[in-house]
């Protein structure tokens, strides 16, 4: 259930950030205008009057206002200043450094018998073949 809500929230954010809501409002406005004009006019005349722009409906005016407002100040469209993602907490959280057990396994060189310590000879030089 949570996964579906996350997908739905991500899709809503994507649609709002691409200003899909403005296009959706305009599409609904055109569809309702065409349906209204088609009752009294032929389909071609209804399409011409719908897209002429001479008599915009209320939704067209709302769509134009939102589009102009978005062009003037694009940062006002999605303002997250009032959204709190994590609630404030009164508890102080301390994080302890990781504990390593490697230093406990190390043996000082003075405790290793000299017979086990041998010098490693460096490898012979490599010849460069061109």
Secondary structure, 3 states (H helix, E strand, C coil): CHHHHHHHHHHHHHHHHCCHHHHHHHHHHHHHHHHHHHCCCCHHHHHHHHHHCCCCCHHHHHHHHHHHHHHHCHHHCCCCCCCCCCCCCCCCCCCCCCCCCHHHHCCCHHHCCCCCCCCCCCCCCCCCCC
